[in-house]
Amino acid sequence: MREHRLYTDQPLSVGGQIALESRPAKHAAQVLRLGAGDPLTLFNGDGHDYRAEILSNTRHQISVHVLSVGAPEPAPSLAISLALGVSRGERMDLALQKAVELGVSAIQPLFSSRTLVRLSGERLAKRAQHWQGVVIAACEQSGRRRLPALAPVIDLPDWLQQQQPGGILLHHQAARAITELPAPADRLSLLIGPEGGLAQKERDLAQAQGFTPVRLGPRVLRTETAPLAAIAAIQTLWGDFRAT
């Protein structure tokens, strides 16, 4: 039987009963078509999965009973922080979704000089809420028990000022290939621009902060493809894609 996993922003404990919030309740009832007596798995980002059973499914509420708790999610062998230039619509969604599936620990959306999407106020708040939903859905699908941290959007220069020296700057014309880099310790920041990439001045700022420009290969990758290829390469070289 297929495992149905849902995220809830509530404390969970064995033997406890909760009423699901609107989002997971709607998904359970209208998409998964679950009813009383059906099993499901809940997680709230504390690192555990919780086996549960639906007690009741009414028009206004789904109540569940928590039956047991699973083992904690292991810490990643390499914590990858993705700093990504904000791109348009589905491109940003795809990049976030797949980055979560590939195992990033943190995501920092960035505004840069070539960012085509400029949002503020209520529109930015709605977009950030949408991105959080993308992250949650990717965790539900991929089996992750901890949510990657999704930071508020910030301007690239301001973000760079806050960073410790080091990290990778992805650029297709870089002199070094990613395979030439030494293995990082336990953390790595990956910086990727929006459509059109980062301007030369921004790349210079990143290098001044200790970021190393690297290329993945001979081709120019789209902004939604570049982080996925880079994260997969990083996980293969130094992260949890390696045989243990």
N, C-alpha and C positions, 0 to 999 in steps of 0.2 A: 504494500500500500504506500502511495506517495506521502511523504511527510509535508504537512502544511505548517509553515513557520510564520509567525506574526510578531511584530514588534509592538510593545506596549510601554508607555512612559509611566509606569506604575511600579511600586515595590512588589516583588514576588516572593512568596515563601510557601514551602510545602504544607499542604493542608488548608491554605488560604483560598478565599473566593473573591473574585473581582468582577466588575462589569467593564467590558471592553470600551475604550473610547470610540468616537465616531469612525475614525479611519479604519482601524482593524476590524471593528464590528461590521462595517459596510462591506469590507473585503471578504470577511468570513461568510456573511449571509448572501451577498449578491454575486460574488465571483466564485467562491469555493463551494457555495451551496451547502454549508455545514449546518447541522441541526443538533438537537439534544442527544447526548450520548456519543457524539463524534469526537475523536481525539485530535489534538493539535499541539504544536510546540510554541511556547512563548519565550521571548527574551526581551530584556530591558536595557541591555548594554553593560550589565555588570560582569559579563564574561561567561555566563552560564545559560544553558537551555533548560527550560522547565516544561516537563510533560504535563499536559492538562487535558481536561474533558469538558465539553460544553454541557452545562446544566440546563440552560433554557435559552431559547431563541424566540423572542417576541418581536413585535414590530418596532419597539422602541429600545430594546436592550438585549445584549447577549451576555449571559453570566457564565463564568468558567470556574472550575475547581482545579487547583494546582495539585498534581499527584506526586511528582518527584522532581529532583534537580539533577542535572548532568554535571560532568566534569568541567572544570574551567578551561577556557580557550587558552592554549599555550601562547606565551609571548612571542612575537616575531623574532627571528634571528637577526633581522635588520629592519629597523623602523624607518620607513620611507615617508618623507614629507613632500607632497607635490604642491608646488607653487605654480599656478596656471593662469595665463592671461584669459580674461573672460571673453568667450566667443558667443556667437549668435545661436539662440534657440536649441535645436536638436544636437548641434555640435557639442555644446557645453554639456548637455545631458548625457550624451554618449561617453564623453571623456570621463565624467564623474562616475557614471555607472560602472564602466569597465575598470577604472582605476581602483574602485572599491573591491570589485571581484578579484582583481590581481593582488590585493593585499596592502594597499597604502594605509599608513597609520594616521595621517593628517592631510588635509587639503586646504590650501590658501588661494582663493580666487583673487586675481589682481587686475587693477586698471593700469594700462600702460599707454604710451603715446599713440599706438596704433590700434587700440581697442575700438571696435566698431559699435559696441553696445555701451551706451552711457546711461546709467540708471541712477536715480536718487530717490530719497524719501520713501513714499508708500510703494512705488513701483519696485524699488530695490528690495524693500522688505518682503514683498510678495515673491520676487524671484529667489531670494535667499530661502524662503520657506519652501518653495518648489524644489530647490536643489537639495534641501534636507530630506524631502520626501524621496528624491532619487537615491540618495545615500541609504536611507532606510530600506527601500525596496531592494536595492542591490545586496544588502546584508541578509534580508529575508531569503533571497534566492540562493545566495552563495554559501549559506551556513555560518556566516560570521556571527560571533556572539558579543562582539564589542563594536560600537559604532566609531568609525574614523571621525576625528574632530574636524568639523567644517567651520573655519574661521570666517568672520565678516570680511567683506571685500575691502581692500586697502590699495592705495596707490603704490606702484612698484618702488619708487625711491624711498618712501616711508617704511615699507616692509624691509628693504635691504638694510636700512639703518638699524633695524632691530635684530638682525641676524648675526650669529656667530660666524667667524671666518670658515670658509669651506663650502662644499656643495658642487653640484654639476649644473652647468648651463648648456642646454641642448641647442646646438647650432649646426646647420648642415655644412657650413664651410670651415668648421673648426679643424685645426691641424691634427688633433689627437682623436683616435677612435676610443670608444668607451672601453674596449677590451684592453687598452694600454694603461688604464688607471690602476693604482694599487687598491687592494681591498679596503673598504672603510671599516671602522670599528663596529659600532652597533647602531649608528644613525646616519642618515643621508638625506640631504635636501636636493630636490630636482626642480629646476626652474625652466619653464617653457613659455614662450610667448603666445599671443593670440593669432588670429589670421594676419598674415604679413610679417609675423615674427616680431622680435624686439628691435628697436632702433639701435644704431651703433653706440649712441651715448648711453643707452640703458645697458647694453652689453658691457661697456667700459665700467659702468658703476658696479655691475655684478662682479666683474673680475677684480675690481679694487677691493671688494668685500671678500675675496678669496674663492669665488666660484670659478671652476675650471671648465672652459668651453670644450665640448666633445661632440663628435658626430656619431650617428648610428650606421651610416652607410652612404652610398653615392646618390641616393635619391632625396628629393625634398618631400617631406611628409606633411600632411595637413595637420592643423592644430588639434583635431580630435584623434588623429592616428599617432602622432608623435609621443604623447605620454604613455599610450598603451604599449608601443614598441619598446620605449625606454624602460618602463617598469618591468616588462617581461624579461628584458636583457639583464637588468639589475638583479631581479630575483633568480635568474639562471646563474649569473656569475657569483653572486655573494649572498643571496637570500634564500627563501624557503622553497625554491624550485630545485635546489640541489638535493641529491640523494643523501639520506641520513643513515 
